[in-house]
Amino acid sequence: MKKLQGAQSYVYNIMDKLAPVREARAQKDDNWEEWGLEEVVENLQKYTDRNRLPDTHTPSNEVEKPVANQ
């Protein structure tokens, strides 16, 4: 039971570190302070699905490996 309570305390730390995300998610649910760890994960997944980061893996930043003599 103590592990569950410990995990629940991480919810506040996670939400505190994600200030812009927290505000966006809190606008969607007035009861965000009652979320458990599972709800935080679900809501972060929804947020990242809707707000994708740009793809930084492009050919311009690939490092070419030298070709070995055959």
N, CA, C and O atoms as CSV, one atom per row, in Angstrom:
chain,resi,resn,atom,element,x,y,z
A,1,MET,N,N,0.822,-1.194,0.000
A,1,MET,CA,C,0.000,0.000,0.000
A,1,MET,C,C,0.870,1.265,0.000
A,1,MET,O,O,0.509,2.273,-0.607
A,2,LYS,N,N,2.007,1.201,0.680
A,2,LYS,CA,C,2.884,2.369,0.724
A,2,LYS,C,C,3.426,2.707,-0.655
A,2,LYS,O,O,3.640,3.878,-0.969
A,3,LYS,N,N,3.652,1.678,-1.489
A,3,LYS,CA,C,4.149,1.931,-2.839
A,3,LYS,C,C,3.117,2.700,-3.652
A,3,LYS,O,O,3.467,3.590,-4.427
A,4,LEU,N,N,1.846,2.355,-3.474
A,4,LEU,CA,C,0.783,3.070,-4.181
A,4,LEU,C,C,0.720,4.519,-3.747
A,4,LEU,O,O,0.567,5.411,-4.581
A,5,GLN,N,N,0.835,4.764,-2.471
A,5,GLN,CA,C,0.820,6.136,-1.977
A,5,GLN,C,C,2.035,6.901,-2.477
A,5,GLN,O,O,1.943,8.089,-2.783
A,6,GLY,N,N,3.164,6.226,-2.560
A,6,GLY,CA,C,4.372,6.860,-3.085
A,6,GLY,C,C,4.214,7.218,-4.546
A,6,GLY,O,O,4.637,8.290,-4.977
A,7,ALA,N,N,3.603,6.321,-5.314
A,7,ALA,CA,C,3.366,6.592,-6.734
A,7,ALA,C,C,2.408,7.761,-6.896
A,7,ALA,O,O,2.586,8.592,-7.786
A,8,GLN,N,N,1.402,7.829,-6.049
A,8,GLN,CA,C,0.436,8.925,-6.125
A,8,GLN,C,C,1.110,10.268,-5.867
A,8,GLN,O,O,0.743,11.275,-6.473
A,9,SER,N,N,2.089,10.286,-4.976
A,9,SER,CA,C,2.771,11.553,-4.695
A,9,SER,C,C,3.579,12.029,-5.895
A,9,SER,O,O,3.844,13.224,-6.027
A,10,TYR,N,N,3.974,11.109,-6.770
A,10,TYR,CA,C,4.694,11.500,-7.981
A,10,TYR,C,C,3.808,12.264,-8.950
A,10,TYR,O,O,4.311,13.033,-9.769
A,11,VAL,N,N,2.498,12.066,-8.873
A,11,VAL,CA,C,1.577,12.769,-9.770
A,11,VAL,C,C,1.781,14.272,-9.642
A,11,VAL,O,O,1.873,14.971,-10.651
A,12,TYR,N,N,1.851,14.772,-8.433
A,12,TYR,CA,C,2.015,16.207,-8.219
A,12,TYR,C,C,3.372,16.690,-8.730
A,12,TYR,O,O,3.467,17.773,-9.306
A,13,ASN,N,N,4.415,15.897,-8.525
A,13,ASN,CA,C,5.738,16.274,-9.023
A,13,ASN,C,C,5.770,16.305,-10.543
A,13,ASN,O,O,6.332,17.225,-11.138
A,14,ILE,N,N,5.172,15.310,-11.167
A,14,ILE,CA,C,5.137,15.258,-12.632
A,14,ILE,C,C,4.379,16.454,-13.182
A,14,ILE,O,O,4.858,17.136,-14.088
A,15,MET,N,N,3.204,16.708,-12.638
A,15,MET,CA,C,2.387,17.814,-13.133
A,15,MET,C,C,3.071,19.154,-12.883
A,15,MET,O,O,2.923,20.080,-13.680
A,16,ASP,N,N,3.808,19.267,-11.797
A,16,ASP,CA,C,4.526,20.507,-11.506
A,16,ASP,C,C,5.617,20.770,-12.543
A,16,ASP,O,O,5.839,21.918,-12.928
A,17,LYS,N,N,6.291,19.731,-12.991
A,17,LYS,CA,C,7.373,19.885,-13.967
A,17,LYS,C,C,6.861,20.124,-15.383
A,17,LYS,O,O,7.608,20.597,-16.239
A,18,LEU,N,N,5.618,19.807,-15.633
A,18,LEU,CA,C,5.042,19.944,-16.975
A,18,LEU,C,C,4.089,21.134,-17.040
A,18,LEU,O,O,2.949,20.997,-17.482
A,19,ALA,N,N,4.550,22.283,-16.608
A,19,ALA,CA,C,3.685,23.457,-16.474
A,19,ALA,C,C,2.823,23.754,-17.704
A,19,ALA,O,O,1.605,23.836,-17.548
A,20,PRO,N,N,3.365,23.922,-18.911
A,20,PRO,CA,C,2.498,24.230,-20.055
A,20,PRO,C,C,1.534,23.093,-20.375
A,20,PRO,O,O,0.383,23.328,-20.741
A,21,VAL,N,N,2.008,21.871,-20.236
A,21,VAL,CA,C,1.155,20.712,-20.490
A,21,VAL,C,C,0.088,20.626,-19.409
A,21,VAL,O,O,-1.076,20.339,-19.688
A,22,ARG,N,N,0.497,20.877,-18.185
A,22,ARG,CA,C,-0.446,20.818,-17.066
A,22,ARG,C,C,-1.602,21.776,-17.288
A,22,ARG,O,O,-2.761,21.420,-17.076
A,23,GLU,N,N,-1.288,22.986,-17.715
A,23,GLU,CA,C,-2.350,23.963,-17.931
A,23,GLU,C,C,-3.287,23.527,-19.042
A,23,GLU,O,O,-4.501,23.697,-18.933
A,24,ALA,N,N,-2.737,22.968,-20.107
A,24,ALA,CA,C,-3.577,22.501,-21.212
A,24,ALA,C,C,-4.459,21.344,-20.769
A,24,ALA,O,O,-5.635,21.291,-21.128
A,25,ARG,N,N,-3.908,20.419,-19.995
A,25,ARG,CA,C,-4.691,19.266,-19.546
A,25,ARG,C,C,-5.684,19.674,-18.463
A,25,ARG,O,O,-6.802,19.159,-18.426
A,26,ALA,N,N,-5.291,20.591,-17.585
A,26,ALA,CA,C,-6.181,21.018,-16.510
A,26,ALA,C,C,-7.391,21.760,-17.053
A,26,ALA,O,O,-8.460,21.730,-16.444
A,27,GLN,N,N,-7.236,22.425,-18.191
A,27,GLN,CA,C,-8.375,23.108,-18.805
A,27,GLN,C,C,-9.418,22.111,-19.285
A,27,GLN,O,O,-10.602,22.436,-19.372
A,28,LYS,N,N,-8.982,20.909,-19.593
A,28,LYS,CA,C,-9.893,19.870,-20.078
A,28,LYS,C,C,-10.618,19.155,-18.942
A,28,LYS,O,O,-11.693,18.594,-19.152
A,29,ASP,N,N,-10.044,19.169,-17.747
A,29,ASP,CA,C,-10.615,18.422,-16.630
A,29,ASP,C,C,-10.399,19.200,-15.336
A,29,ASP,O,O,-9.267,19.357,-14.877
A,30,ASP,N,N,-11.485,19.682,-14.757
A,30,ASP,CA,C,-11.388,20.457,-13.521
A,30,ASP,C,C,-10.895,19.624,-12.337
A,30,ASP,O,O,-10.412,20.177,-11.349
A,31,ASN,N,N,-11.011,18.325,-12.431
A,31,ASN,CA,C,-10.620,17.449,-11.323
A,31,ASN,C,C,-9.231,16.850,-11.512
A,31,ASN,O,O,-8.960,15.755,-11.019
A,32,TRP,N,N,-8.356,17.548,-12.213
A,32,TRP,CA,C,-7.033,16.989,-12.497
A,32,TRP,C,C,-6.235,16.725,-11.228
A,32,TRP,O,O,-5.362,15.857,-11.217
A,33,GLU,N,N,-6.522,17.454,-10.171
A,33,GLU,CA,C,-5.784,17.246,-8.921
A,33,GLU,C,C,-6.110,15.902,-8.279
A,33,GLU,O,O,-5.381,15.434,-7.404
A,34,GLU,N,N,-7.195,15.287,-8.709
A,34,GLU,CA,C,-7.585,13.984,-8.169
A,34,GLU,C,C,-7.086,12.829,-9.030
A,34,GLU,O,O,-7.341,11.668,-8.711
A,35,TRP,N,N,-6.380,13.132,-10.117
A,35,TRP,CA,C,-5.888,12.079,-11.006
A,35,TRP,C,C,-4.909,11.180,-10.279
A,35,TRP,O,O,-4.145,11.623,-9.421
A,36,GLY,N,N,-4.950,9.925,-10.636
A,36,GLY,CA,C,-3.925,8.982,-10.213
A,36,GLY,C,C,-2.855,8.929,-11.295
A,36,GLY,O,O,-2.943,9.627,-12.305
A,37,LEU,N,N,-1.866,8.111,-11.078
A,37,LEU,CA,C,-0.773,7.992,-12.036
A,37,LEU,C,C,-1.285,7.501,-13.392
A,37,LEU,O,O,-0.793,7.926,-14.437
A,38,GLU,N,N,-2.267,6.612,-13.369
A,38,GLU,CA,C,-2.839,6.093,-14.616
A,38,GLU,C,C,-3.491,7.201,-15.438
A,38,GLU,O,O,-3.316,7.244,-16.656
A,39,GLU,N,N,-4.233,8.090,-14.801
A,39,GLU,CA,C,-4.868,9.200,-15.512
A,39,GLU,C,C,-3.838,10.178,-16.066
A,39,GLU,O,O,-4.021,10.732,-17.150
A,40,VAL,N,N,-2.757,10.388,-15.323
A,40,VAL,CA,C,-1.694,11.271,-15.817
A,40,VAL,C,C,-1.106,10.697,-17.097
A,40,VAL,O,O,-0.927,11.415,-18.081
A,41,VAL,N,N,-0.807,9.406,-17.082
A,41,VAL,CA,C,-0.227,8.765,-18.262
A,41,VAL,C,C,-1.193,8.833,-19.442
A,41,VAL,O,O,-0.780,9.147,-20.558
A,42,GLU,N,N,-2.468,8.544,-19.212
A,42,GLU,CA,C,-3.466,8.604,-20.286
A,42,GLU,C,C,-3.560,10.005,-20.871
A,42,GLU,O,O,-3.602,10.166,-22.091
A,43,ASN,N,N,-3.595,11.007,-20.024
A,43,ASN,CA,C,-3.723,12.380,-20.499
A,43,ASN,C,C,-2.461,12.867,-21.193
A,43,ASN,O,O,-2.551,13.626,-22.158
A,44,LEU,N,N,-1.298,12.455,-20.733
A,44,LEU,CA,C,-0.062,12.821,-21.424
A,44,LEU,C,C,0.001,12.157,-22.792
A,44,LEU,O,O,0.494,12.747,-23.753
A,45,GLN,N,N,-0.501,10.921,-22.878
A,45,GLN,CA,C,-0.536,10.239,-24.172
A,45,GLN,C,C,-1.448,10.988,-25.140
A,45,GLN,O,O,-1.095,11.188,-26.302
A,46,LYS,N,N,-2.613,11.399,-24.663
A,46,LYS,CA,C,-3.533,12.175,-25.506
A,46,LYS,C,C,-2.885,13.481,-25.954
A,46,LYS,O,O,-3.014,13.880,-27.111
A,47,TYR,N,N,-2.191,14.141,-25.034
A,47,TYR,CA,C,-1.543,15.411,-25.366
A,47,TYR,C,C,-0.470,15.217,-26.431
A,47,TYR,O,O,-0.395,15.987,-27.389
A,48,THR,N,N,0.358,14.190,-26.265
A,48,THR,CA,C,1.427,13.971,-27.236
A,48,THR,C,C,0.894,13.492,-28.577
A,48,THR,O,O,1.502,13.756,-29.615
A,49,ASP,N,N,-0.234,12.791,-28.570
A,49,ASP,CA,C,-0.852,12.387,-29.840
A,49,ASP,C,C,-1.326,13.607,-30.622
A,49,ASP,O,O,-1.237,13.641,-31.850
A,50,ARG,N,N,-1.823,14.594,-29.914
A,50,ARG,CA,C,-2.369,15.792,-30.571
A,50,ARG,C,C,-1.315,16.860,-30.831
A,50,ARG,O,O,-1.506,17.709,-31.702
A,51,ASN,N,N,-0.227,16.836,-30.108
A,51,ASN,CA,C,0.812,17.863,-30.203
A,51,ASN,C,C,2.163,17.208,-30.454
A,51,ASN,O,O,3.042,17.218,-29.592
A,52,ARG,N,N,2.311,16.659,-31.600
A,52,ARG,CA,C,3.544,15.940,-31.949
A,52,ARG,C,C,4.733,16.889,-32.048
A,52,ARG,O,O,4.602,18.042,-32.459
A,53,LEU,N,N,5.887,16.375,-31.662
A,53,LEU,CA,C,7.128,17.116,-31.843
A,53,LEU,C,C,7.564,16.971,-33.292
A,53,LEU,O,O,7.289,15.954,-33.928
A,54,PRO,N,N,8.240,17.982,-33.813
A,54,PRO,CA,C,8.724,17.852,-35.195
A,54,PRO,C,C,9.761,16.739,-35.287
A,54,PRO,O,O,10.518,16.497,-34.348
A,55,ASP,N,N,9.780,16.075,-36.426
A,55,ASP,CA,C,10.736,15.000,-36.651
A,55,ASP,C,C,12.113,15.605,-36.892
A,55,ASP,O,O,12.312,16.328,-37.868
A,56,THR,N,N,13.052,15.318,-36.020
A,56,THR,CA,C,14.389,15.903,-36.143
A,56,THR,C,C,15.347,15.001,-36.901
A,56,THR,O,O,16.486,15.387,-37.163
A,57,HIS,N,N,14.902,13.817,-37.252
A,57,HIS,CA,C,15.762,12.887,-37.987
A,57,HIS,C,C,15.591,13.126,-39.480
A,57,HIS,O,O,14.665,12.614,-40.109
A,58,THR,N,N,16.492,13.902,-40.021
A,58,THR,CA,C,16.452,14.207,-41.451
A,58,THR,C,C,17.776,13.809,-42.078
A,58,THR,O,O,18.772,13.658,-41.370
A,59,PRO,N,N,17.804,13.638,-43.388
A,59,PRO,CA,C,19.065,13.264,-44.039
A,59,PRO,C,C,20.186,14.271,-43.795
A,59,PRO,O,O,21.359,13.896,-43.825
A,60,SER,N,N,19.857,15.527,-43.558
A,60,SER,CA,C,20.900,16.538,-43.371
A,60,SER,C,C,21.686,16.349,-42.077
A,60,SER,O,O,22.809,16.840,-41.964
A,61,ASN,N,N,21.119,15.652,-41.107
A,61,ASN,CA,C,21.864,15.464,-39.861
A,61,ASN,C,C,22.357,14.026,-39.684
A,61,ASN,O,O,22.809,13.657,-38.600
A,62,GLU,N,N,22.275,13.223,-40.726
A,62,GLU,CA,C,22.807,11.873,-40.655
A,62,GLU,C,C,24.319,11.897,-40.856
A,62,GLU,O,O,24.845,12.681,-41.647
A,63,VAL,N,N,24.984,11.049,-40.146
A,63,VAL,CA,C,26.435,10.938,-40.269
A,63,VAL,C,C,26.727,9.769,-41.192
A,63,VAL,O,O,26.269,8.650,-40.960
A,64,GLU,N,N,27.490,10.037,-42.236
A,64,GLU,CA,C,27.841,8.972,-43.168
A,64,GLU,C,C,29.038,8.205,-42.634
A,64,GLU,O,O,30.022,8.794,-42.187
A,65,LYS,N,N,28.940,6.887,-42.685
A,65,LYS,CA,C,30.044,6.042,-42.254
A,65,LYS,C,C,30.995,5.851,-43.426
A,65,LYS,O,O,30.558,5.708,-44.568
A,66,PRO,N,N,32.284,5.849,-43.148
A,66,PRO,CA,C,33.235,5.627,-44.242
A,66,PRO,C,C,33.077,4.215,-44.804
A,66,PRO,O,O,32.831,3.261,-44.066
A,67,VAL,N,N,33.221,4.106,-46.102
A,67,VAL,CA,C,33.111,2.816,-46.769
A,67,VAL,C,C,34.458,2.114,-46.679
A,67,VAL,O,O,35.493,2.687,-47.022
A,68,ALA,N,N,34.437,0.869,-46.216
A,68,ALA,CA,C,35.685,0.106,-46.093
A,68,ALA,C,C,36.145,-0.352,-47.470
A,68,ALA,O,O,35.330,-0.661,-48.340
A,69,ASN,N,N,37.452,-0.391,-47.656
A,69,ASN,CA,C,38.003,-0.896,-48.926
A,69,ASN,C,C,37.693,-2.378,-49.055
A,69,ASN,O,O,37.901,-3.155,-48.124
A,70,GLN,N,N,37.196,-2.751,-50.215
A,70,GLN,CA,C,36.841,-4.159,-50.402
A,70,GLN,C,C,37.738,-4.833,-51.369
A,70,GLN,O,O,37.573,-6.023,-51.638
